[in-house]
Amino acid sequence: MASIDELKQTRLNKLESLIKSGMNPYPVSVPRDFSLEEAQNKFKEYEKSQKQVSLAGRIMAIRGQGAILFFVLDDGTAKFQAVAKKDAIEPKLFKLITDTVDIGDIVSVTGILFTTQKGEESLLIADWKMAAKSLLPLPEKWHGLQDPDEKLRKRYLDFIMAPEKRELFYKKAKFWQLTRKFMEDRGFIEVETPTLETTTGGAEARPFITHHNDYDLDVYLRISVGELWQKRLMAAGFPKTFEIGRVYRNEGSSPEHVQEFTNMEYYWSYADYEDGMNLTVELYRHLAKEVFGTTKFDSRGHSFDLSEEWQKIDYGEEVKKQTSVDINMATDEELLDKVNELKIDYDGNNRERLIDTLWKYCRKNIAGPAFLINHPILVAPLAKSVPGKSGTVQMFQPIIAGSEIGRGYSELNDPIDQKKRFEEQLKLFDAGDKEAMMPDWEFVEMLEHAMPPTCGFGFGERLFSVLAGQPLRETQLFPLVRPKKN
């Protein structure tokens, strides 16, 4: 079997032959009247008229020899057959197509549409142009790319060899288009907030740090879609805002965690978390029906139906039910003992992290759809307290297939309370908890000017990946992959 270098040299020789013949192997443009899908749709019309048409695409297969060659073209919309017959094309062009064209080349072909004796819709080539000569072969058809990282690193080859995988990303595009329209139809205005921040707000996660040369200042890539900025807009008199954008979290990888992803967050003045839950159910059902055509799913070992009533699960009661630990009464030592007894991996052993670790252990057993409510105040420093229920907050999280698929609150707008909570988070941060929320004192100052009662909610790509039944990485076009060692 020839090596890659030998195969490349053979193609370089063919490239030189094209140039010597006067054909540009990389022209600015080539003849193309319509896509291959349109050729299929218009086939009968053009076959009857015998009018010449020009099509273009990548050659995915070549068969035949001697006086006739069959090419399968793919332009991303469909596949279509082109036929080169020695007696139907200029001899020079027939020899050139025979001698210089390989699987993987992108070509333009011109001719009439006809039906072969086997009943295949085809184009009979009268003229052709090279659109882009491939110098490297495509992966071997039946084995393709085997290494998972190589598939992601060379995603373009994976899509070429398995075009059905492209459909997932057409669905993902529709997912975000529908999300945007859903929010706009309900009176929300789309906004843009900073992606570089001097403090990271709106979530608890380890940030990426970079440097602003002009200001000689370290800044952080945002970990939420402008939560503290959008709440400033609530104070400014914008009644409903939302943003769809990228966020960055310098954390570990898993089937539902990546370091860069898209989230949507909305903020709704004069609304509370009950309003938010109702809107979220409506949105999730809408996305499921319109993108996937169903509300019933089997994903990550769970079955669920988003059209069913969404159960409300009390945070502390669920942890006690599954682990026998009362998180409100247990000491830090007892929490740590239970985490170790259950053999759960965890990062950090302060009270907040231990409680969160126990909940995440329990979460995996819940199929949903459900809302987790009554979170401990420790794990939600930006949410309003539940009246008459000390130590808990008006926070809600959709739980689907054992995962948290979003987060929302009745937003805390008491500046005195917010300042105290930021001070508690600062103690955790100074003690080494790098996922603790950084205080934003300018945000507290904004609250001192008064922000109306507000509901905020955010969700991201994880929802799409769960509904698609795929790991989060697989639903990203180009997830981060370690560079290949030379």
C-alpha positions as CSV (number, residue, x, y, z in Angstrom):
1,M,0.0,0.0,0.0
2,A,1.3,3.4,-1.0
3,S,2.2,5.8,1.8
4,I,0.5,9.2,2.3
5,D,3.5,10.9,1.0
6,E,3.5,8.8,-2.2
7,L,-0.2,9.3,-2.7
8,K,0.3,13.1,-2.3
9,Q,3.1,13.1,-4.8
10,T,0.9,11.3,-7.3
11,R,-1.7,13.9,-6.9
12,L,0.9,16.7,-7.2
13,N,1.9,15.2,-10.5
14,K,-1.8,15.3,-11.6
15,L,-2.0,18.9,-10.5
16,E,1.0,19.7,-12.7
17,S,-0.7,18.0,-15.6
18,L,-3.8,20.1,-15.1
19,I,-1.7,23.3,-15.1
20,K,0.2,22.2,-18.3
21,S,-3.2,21.5,-20.0
22,G,-4.2,25.1,-19.3
23,M,-6.8,24.2,-16.6
24,N,-6.6,26.2,-13.4
25,P,-6.8,23.7,-10.5
26,Y,-8.0,26.4,-8.1
27,P,-10.1,28.9,-10.1
28,V,-12.0,31.8,-8.5
29,S,-15.3,30.4,-9.7
30,V,-16.7,27.6,-11.8
31,P,-20.0,27.1,-13.7
32,R,-22.8,26.1,-11.4
33,D,-26.5,26.7,-12.2
34,F,-28.0,25.2,-9.0
35,S,-27.4,22.8,-6.2
36,L,-27.5,19.1,-6.5
37,E,-30.7,19.0,-4.5
38,E,-32.3,21.5,-7.0
39,A,-31.0,19.3,-9.8
40,Q,-33.0,16.4,-8.3
41,N,-36.1,18.5,-8.0
42,K,-35.8,20.0,-11.5
43,F,-34.6,16.8,-13.2
44,K,-37.8,16.0,-15.2
45,E,-38.0,19.6,-16.4
46,Y,-34.4,19.7,-17.7
47,E,-34.3,16.2,-19.0
48,K,-37.3,17.0,-21.2
49,S,-35.9,20.3,-22.4
50,Q,-32.4,18.9,-23.0
51,K,-31.0,22.3,-21.9
52,Q,-27.4,22.2,-20.7
53,V,-26.9,22.8,-17.0
54,S,-23.8,23.1,-14.8
55,L,-23.5,21.3,-11.5
56,A,-20.6,21.2,-9.0
57,G,-19.6,19.0,-6.0
58,R,-17.0,16.8,-4.4
59,I,-16.3,13.5,-6.1
60,M,-17.2,10.8,-3.5
61,A,-16.9,7.7,-5.8
62,I,-15.5,6.9,-9.3
63,R,-16.3,3.7,-11.2
64,G,-16.0,2.4,-14.7
65,Q,-13.0,2.5,-17.1
66,G,-12.2,2.7,-20.7
67,A,-14.9,4.6,-22.7
68,I,-17.2,5.5,-19.7
69,L,-16.7,6.8,-16.2
70,F,-19.3,7.3,-13.5
71,F,-18.8,10.0,-10.8
72,V,-20.8,10.5,-7.6
73,L,-20.9,14.2,-6.6
74,D,-21.8,15.6,-3.2
75,D,-22.3,19.4,-2.6
76,G,-23.7,19.2,0.9
77,T,-27.3,19.3,-0.3
78,A,-27.5,16.0,-2.1
79,K,-25.6,13.4,-4.1
80,F,-25.9,13.2,-7.9
81,Q,-24.3,11.1,-10.6
82,A,-22.3,12.5,-13.5
83,V,-21.3,10.3,-16.5
84,A,-18.3,10.9,-18.8
85,K,-18.5,9.1,-22.1
86,K,-15.7,9.1,-24.5
87,D,-17.9,9.8,-27.5
88,A,-19.9,12.7,-25.8
89,I,-17.0,14.9,-24.7
90,E,-13.9,16.4,-26.4
91,P,-11.1,13.8,-26.5
92,K,-8.7,16.1,-24.7
93,L,-11.2,16.7,-21.8
94,F,-12.0,13.0,-21.6
95,K,-8.3,12.1,-21.3
96,L,-7.8,14.9,-18.7
97,I,-10.7,13.7,-16.5
98,T,-9.5,10.1,-16.8
99,D,-5.9,11.0,-16.0
100,T,-6.1,13.7,-13.4
101,V,-9.3,13.4,-11.4
102,D,-9.4,11.6,-8.0
103,I,-12.0,10.9,-5.3
104,G,-12.0,14.0,-3.1
105,D,-11.6,16.5,-5.9
106,I,-14.2,19.2,-6.3
107,V,-15.3,19.7,-9.9
108,S,-17.9,21.5,-12.1
109,V,-19.6,19.5,-14.8
110,T,-21.7,20.8,-17.7
111,G,-24.1,18.7,-19.8
112,I,-27.6,17.5,-20.2
113,L,-29.6,15.5,-17.7
114,F,-30.6,12.0,-18.6
115,T,-31.7,8.7,-17.1
116,T,-29.3,5.7,-17.4
117,Q,-30.4,2.3,-18.5
118,K,-30.4,1.3,-14.8
119,G,-32.9,4.2,-14.1
120,E,-30.4,6.5,-12.4
121,E,-30.8,10.3,-12.7
122,S,-27.5,11.6,-14.2
123,L,-25.7,14.3,-16.0
124,L,-23.9,13.5,-19.3
125,I,-20.7,15.5,-19.2
126,A,-19.9,17.7,-22.2
127,D,-17.5,19.9,-20.4
128,W,-15.9,20.0,-17.0
129,K,-13.7,22.2,-14.8
130,M,-11.6,21.5,-11.7
131,A,-12.9,23.6,-8.8
132,A,-10.3,22.4,-6.2
133,K,-7.8,19.6,-6.6
134,S,-7.4,17.5,-3.5
135,L,-3.8,16.7,-2.7
136,L,-4.6,14.3,0.2
137,P,-7.0,11.2,-0.1
138,L,-10.2,11.0,1.9
139,P,-10.2,8.4,4.8
140,E,-10.8,4.8,3.7
141,K,-14.6,4.5,3.3
142,W,-15.3,1.5,5.5
143,H,-12.9,2.4,8.3
144,G,-12.9,6.2,8.2
145,L,-11.6,8.1,11.2
146,Q,-11.3,5.7,14.2
147,D,-9.7,7.9,16.9
148,P,-12.4,10.0,18.7
149,D,-10.1,13.0,19.1
150,E,-9.0,12.8,15.4
151,K,-12.7,12.8,14.4
152,L,-13.1,16.1,16.3
153,R,-9.8,17.5,15.2
154,K,-10.6,16.8,11.5
155,R,-14.3,17.3,11.8
156,Y,-14.5,18.3,8.1
157,L,-13.4,14.8,7.1
158,D,-15.9,13.2,9.5
159,F,-18.7,15.2,7.9
160,I,-17.5,14.4,4.4
161,M,-17.4,10.6,5.1
162,A,-20.6,10.6,7.3
163,P,-22.8,13.4,5.9
164,E,-25.8,12.3,8.0
165,K,-23.9,13.8,11.0
166,R,-24.5,17.3,9.5
167,E,-28.2,16.9,10.2
168,L,-27.5,17.3,14.0
169,F,-26.1,20.8,13.4
170,Y,-29.0,21.9,11.2
171,K,-31.2,20.9,14.2
172,K,-28.9,22.9,16.5
173,A,-29.1,26.0,14.3
174,K,-32.9,25.6,14.4
175,F,-32.9,25.2,18.2
176,W,-31.3,28.6,18.7
177,Q,-33.3,30.3,16.0
178,L,-36.5,29.1,17.6
179,T,-35.2,30.1,21.1
180,R,-34.6,33.7,19.8
181,K,-38.0,33.9,18.1
182,F,-39.7,32.5,21.2
183,M,-38.2,35.2,23.4
184,E,-38.9,38.0,20.8
185,D,-42.5,36.9,20.4
186,R,-43.0,37.4,24.1
187,G,-41.6,41.0,24.2
188,F,-38.0,40.3,25.2
189,I,-35.3,42.5,23.5
190,E,-32.0,40.9,22.6
191,V,-29.0,42.6,24.1
192,E,-25.2,42.2,24.1
193,T,-23.1,42.3,27.2
194,P,-19.4,42.2,27.8
195,T,-17.5,38.9,27.4
196,L,-14.4,40.4,29.2
197,E,-15.0,41.3,32.8
198,T,-13.0,42.6,35.7
199,T,-14.9,40.3,38.0
200,T,-16.8,37.1,37.0
201,G,-20.4,37.2,38.0
202,G,-23.6,35.2,37.6
203,A,-22.3,31.7,38.3
204,E,-19.9,29.7,40.4
205,A,-17.1,28.5,38.2
206,R,-13.4,28.8,37.6
207,P,-12.7,31.4,35.0
208,F,-10.2,31.8,32.2
209,I,-7.9,34.8,32.7
210,T,-6.4,37.0,30.0
211,H,-4.6,40.4,29.9
212,H,-5.8,43.7,28.6
213,N,-2.6,45.3,27.2
214,D,-3.9,48.8,26.8
215,Y,-5.2,49.0,30.4
216,D,-2.5,46.8,31.7
217,L,-5.2,44.8,33.5
218,D,-6.0,41.2,34.0
219,V,-9.5,40.4,32.9
220,Y,-11.7,37.3,32.9
221,L,-13.7,35.6,30.1
222,R,-17.3,35.6,31.3
223,I,-18.8,32.5,33.0
224,S,-22.5,33.6,32.5
225,V,-24.3,35.4,29.7
226,G,-24.2,38.8,31.3
227,E,-26.3,38.1,34.4
228,L,-25.1,41.1,36.4
229,W,-25.2,43.3,33.3
230,Q,-28.7,42.3,32.3
231,K,-29.9,43.0,35.9
232,R,-28.4,46.5,35.5
233,L,-30.7,46.8,32.5
234,M,-33.7,45.9,34.7
235,A,-32.7,48.8,37.0
236,A,-32.3,51.0,33.8
237,G,-36.0,50.4,32.8
238,F,-35.7,47.7,30.3
239,P,-38.6,45.4,31.2
240,K,-37.5,42.2,29.4
241,T,-34.0,41.3,28.0
242,F,-32.3,38.2,26.8
243,E,-28.9,37.3,25.3
244,I,-27.6,34.2,23.4
245,G,-23.8,34.0,23.6
246,R,-20.7,32.1,24.4
247,V,-19.4,31.5,28.0
248,Y,-16.2,30.1,29.2
249,R,-15.5,27.9,32.3
250,N,-12.0,26.6,33.1
251,E,-13.3,23.3,34.4
252,G,-13.1,19.6,33.7
253,S,-14.6,17.8,30.7
254,S,-17.3,15.2,30.8
255,P,-20.3,14.1,28.6
256,E,-22.1,17.3,29.9
257,H,-19.2,19.7,30.5
258,V,-17.0,21.6,28.1
259,Q,-15.0,24.7,28.6
260,E,-16.7,26.9,25.9
261,F,-20.4,26.8,25.1
262,T,-23.5,28.8,24.2
263,N,-26.0,29.8,26.8
264,M,-29.2,31.9,26.7
265,E,-30.2,34.1,29.7
266,Y,-33.3,36.2,30.1
267,Y,-34.3,38.7,32.7
268,W,-37.9,39.7,33.3
269,S,-38.9,42.6,35.6
270,Y,-41.9,42.3,37.9
271,A,-41.8,38.5,37.5
272,D,-40.8,35.9,40.0
273,Y,-39.5,32.3,39.9
274,E,-43.1,30.9,39.5
275,D,-43.4,32.9,36.3
276,G,-40.0,31.7,35.3
277,M,-40.9,28.1,35.7
278,N,-44.1,28.5,33.7
279,L,-42.2,30.2,30.8
280,T,-39.5,27.6,30.9
281,V,-41.9,24.7,30.6
282,E,-43.5,26.4,27.6
283,L,-40.1,27.1,26.0
284,Y,-38.7,23.5,26.5
285,R,-41.8,21.9,25.1
286,H,-41.8,24.2,22.1
287,L,-38.2,23.5,21.3
288,A,-38.7,19.7,21.7
289,K,-41.7,19.6,19.4
290,E,-40.3,22.0,16.7
291,V,-36.7,20.7,16.6
292,F,-37.2,17.0,17.3
293,G,-40.9,16.5,16.5
294,T,-41.7,14.9,19.9
295,T,-41.8,15.6,23.7
296,K,-40.8,12.0,24.5
297,F,-37.1,11.1,24.8
298,D,-34.8,8.3,25.9
299,S,-31.4,9.8,26.9
300,R,-28.5,9.0,29.2
301,G,-30.3,6.0,30.7
302,H,-33.6,7.9,31.4
303,S,-37.0,8.1,29.7
304,F,-39.0,11.3,30.0
305,D,-41.9,13.2,28.5
306,L,-41.8,17.0,28.6
307,S,-45.5,17.2,28.0
308,E,-46.2,15.6,31.4
309,E,-46.7,17.7,34.6
310,W,-43.3,18.9,35.9
311,Q,-42.8,17.6,39.5
312,K,-41.3,20.1,42.1
313,I,-38.5,18.5,44.1
314,D,-37.4,20.0,47.4
315,Y,-33.5,20.2,47.5
316,G,-33.0,19.2,51.2
317,E,-35.8,16.6,51.2
318,E,-34.4,14.9,48.1
319,V,-30.9,14.7,49.5
320,K,-32.2,13.3,52.8
321,K,-34.4,10.8,50.9
322,Q,-31.5,9.4,48.9
323,T,-28.6,9.7,51.4
324,S,-30.3,10.0,54.8
325,V,-28.4,13.2,55.5
326,D,-30.3,16.3,56.6
327,I,-28.2,19.1,55.1
328,N,-29.7,21.7,57.3
329,M,-28.7,19.9,60.5
330,A,-25.6,17.9,59.6
331,T,-22.1,19.2,60.6
332,D,-19.4,19.7,58.0
333,E,-17.7,16.6,59.3
334,E,-20.9,14.5,58.9
335,L,-21.3,15.8,55.3
336,L,-17.7,14.9,54.5
337,D,-18.2,11.4,56.0
338,K,-21.2,10.8,53.9
339,V,-19.5,12.0,50.7
340,N,-16.6,9.6,51.4
341,E,-19.0,6.8,52.3
342,L,-20.7,7.2,49.0
343,K,-17.2,7.3,47.3
344,I,-18.1,10.5,45.4
345,D,-15.3,12.5,43.8
346,Y,-15.3,16.1,44.9
347,D,-13.3,19.3,44.7
348,G,-13.1,21.3,47.8
349,N,-14.5,20.4,51.3
350,N,-16.2,23.6,52.5
351,R,-19.8,23.3,53.4
352,E,-21.2,24.7,50.1
353,R,-19.1,22.2,48.0
354,L,-20.1,19.2,50.2
355,I,-23.8,20.0,50.0
356,D,-23.6,20.6,46.2
357,T,-21.6,17.3,45.8
358,L,-24.3,15.3,47.7
359,W,-27.1,16.9,45.5
360,K,-25.2,16.0,42.3
361,Y,-25.0,12.4,43.5
362,C,-28.8,12.4,43.9
363,R,-29.5,14.2,40.7
364,K,-28.3,11.4,38.5
365,N,-31.3,9.3,39.7
366,I,-34.0,11.7,38.6
367,A,-35.5,11.3,35.1
368,G,-37.7,14.3,35.2
369,P,-39.1,16.5,33.9
370,A,-38.9,18.2,37.3
371,F,-37.9,21.5,38.9
372,L,-35.5,21.5,41.8
373,I,-36.6,24.2,44.3
374,N,-35.8,25.4,47.9
375,H,-32.0,25.4,47.4
376,P,-29.8,26.3,50.4
377,I,-28.8,29.9,50.5
378,L,-25.2,28.9,50.4
379,V,-25.4,27.6,46.8
380,A,-27.4,30.5,45.4
381,P,-25.9,33.9,46.5
382,L,-27.9,35.8,43.9
383,A,-31.4,34.5,44.7
384,K,-34.2,35.9,47.0
385,S,-34.9,34.0,50.2
386,V,-38.1,32.0,50.5
387,P,-40.5,33.9,52.8
388,G,-40.9,32.0,56.1
389,K,-38.4,29.3,55.2
390,S,-35.1,30.3,56.7
391,G,-31.9,29.4,54.8
392,T,-33.6,28.6,51.5
393,V,-34.0,30.6,48.3
394,Q,-36.4,31.1,45.4
395,M,-34.3,29.2,42.9
396,F,-35.4,26.7,40.3
397,Q,-33.5,24.2,38.1
398,P,-35.1,22.0,35.4
399,I,-34.0,18.4,36.0
400,I,-34.0,16.2,32.9
401,A,-32.3,12.8,32.4
402,G,-30.3,13.2,35.6
403,S,-28.9,16.6,34.7
404,E,-29.4,20.2,35.6
405,I,-30.7,21.8,32.4
406,G,-30.9,25.4,33.4
407,R,-31.0,27.7,36.4
408,G,-33.3,30.6,37.5
409,Y,-34.2,32.7,40.5
410,S,-36.4,35.3,41.9
411,E,-33.4,37.7,41.7
412,L,-32.1,39.2,44.9
413,N,-32.6,43.0,44.8
414,D,-31.9,43.8,48.5
415,P,-28.4,45.5,48.4
416,I,-27.8,44.9,52.1
417,D,-28.4,41.2,51.8
418,Q,-26.5,41.0,48.5
419,K,-23.5,42.7,50.1
420,K,-23.5,40.2,53.0
421,R,-23.7,37.2,50.6
422,F,-20.8,38.6,48.5
423,E,-18.8,38.9,51.6
424,E,-19.4,35.2,52.4
425,Q,-18.4,34.2,48.9
426,L,-15.3,36.3,49.3
427,K,-14.3,34.3,52.4
428,L,-14.7,31.1,50.5
429,F,-12.7,32.5,47.6
430,D,-9.9,33.6,49.9
431,A,-9.9,30.2,51.6
432,G,-9.0,28.6,48.2
433,D,-12.4,27.9,46.7
434,K,-11.7,29.1,43.1
435,E,-15.3,28.4,42.0
436,A,-16.8,30.8,44.6
437,M,-18.5,33.8,43.2
438,M,-16.3,37.0,42.9
439,P,-18.0,40.0,44.6
440,D,-19.0,42.8,42.3
441,W,-19.3,45.9,44.5
442,E,-20.5,48.1,41.6
443,F,-23.4,45.7,41.2
444,V,-24.3,46.3,44.9
445,E,-24.2,50.0,44.2
446,M,-26.6,49.5,41.4
447,L,-29.0,47.7,43.7
448,E,-28.8,50.7,46.1
449,H,-30.4,52.7,43.3
450,A,-33.2,50.0,43.3
451,M,-33.9,47.2,40.9
452,P,-37.5,46.0,40.4
453,P,-38.5,42.5,41.4
454,T,-37.1,40.3,38.6
455,C,-36.9,36.7,37.4
456,G,-33.8,35.6,35.7
457,F,-33.2,32.3,34.0
458,G,-30.5,30.7,31.8
459,F,-29.9,27.4,29.9
460,G,-27.4,26.2,27.3
461,E,-26.3,23.7,24.9
462,R,-26.7,20.9,27.5
463,L,-30.5,20.9,26.8
464,F,-29.9,20.3,23.1
465,S,-27.3,17.6,23.8
466,V,-29.7,15.8,26.2
467,L,-32.6,15.9,23.7
468,A,-30.3,14.8,20.9
469,G,-29.0,11.9,23.1
470,Q,-25.4,12.9,22.5
471,P,-22.5,13.9,24.7
472,L,-22.1,17.7,24.8
473,R,-18.8,17.6,22.9
474,E,-20.4,15.7,20.0
475,T,-23.0,18.5,19.5
476,Q,-20.3,21.1,19.0
477,L,-18.8,21.6,15.6
478,F,-15.3,22.2,16.8
479,P,-14.8,21.4,20.5
480,L,-11.4,22.0,22.0
481,V,-9.1,19.1,21.4
482,R,-5.5,18.7,22.5
483,P,-3.1,19.5,19.6
484,K,-1.7,16.4,17.9
485,K,1.9,15.7,18.8
486,N,4.3,15.7,15.9
